[in-house]
Amino acid sequence: MRNKAILVMPRLGDLRETRNDHQVATANQFSELGKVEVAIDEEELLSKLQQIDQLKKSQQIGPFASTKLVQTIQKFIEES
């Protein structure tokens, strides 16, 4: 981690870039955790890029999945 802001622009289901808005949901969750900044459209991306040095620095993302995520995946596999 180089103490920089991470800016992401998820693909949108409405534009048929993906089948649904799962990328938006994931990006928003990471944003709520302070891990990334999110730009939903090109206008917002341009605005945030112009202010990139003022964006909040991202919290470091750990090298391993959370225990909750691992348990959720294990439960899904066991129930399938």
N, C-alpha and C positions, 0 to 999 in steps of 0.2 A: 504494500500500500504506500503510495507516494503522497498521502494527505491531500488528495484532490477530490473535487466534486465529481460524482458519476452522474451523467445525464443520459437518460434512456428515452426512446420514443417507441412505444409498443405499436405493433401492427393492429389494425382495426377490423373487426368482423363486418361492420357496416360497409366498409369499402371492399369487402371480399379479399382482403389481404390474408385473412385466416378464416376458419369456419365459425369462430365465435370470438368473444373478447377476453379469452383467458390471459392473454399477454397484458391487457389493461389491468385486470384484477391482480395479477402477480406484481406488476410494476407499482400499483397503488399500495399493496401490502409492504413491499420493500421501502416505499416512500414513507409510509407511516412508521416504520422501524428506524427511519433516519439513514437508510443505506444508499438511497439514490434520489435524484431529482427527476421528475417525469415531465415530459412535453407530450401532449396528446395530439397536437397537429403541427404543421409546418410553421405557422405563425408563432406559436408558443416556443417551438424549437429555436427559431431565429432570435426571438426575444431573450431566451435563456442563454443562448450562445454569446450574445452581445454582453451579457452580464456574468459570464462564466467565472470570472475571478471573484465575484461577490457572492456566489452561491455557497451554501453551507457545505463544509467539507463532510464527506461521507464517513459514517462509522465503519470501522473495519469489519469485513465479512469473515466469519470464522472458517477454518479449513474443513470442518465436519458438519454434517447435517444435525439438526437439533434432535434431541431424544423424542420429542413429540412427533416430528416428521417420520422418523424411523418406525415408531410404534404404529402410526397411522398406516404406513405402507405395509407393515407386517400384518396388521389386522385385515386390510383389504385383500392381501394375498391369501390369507387363511380362510376368508369368507367367500372367495371366488371358486 
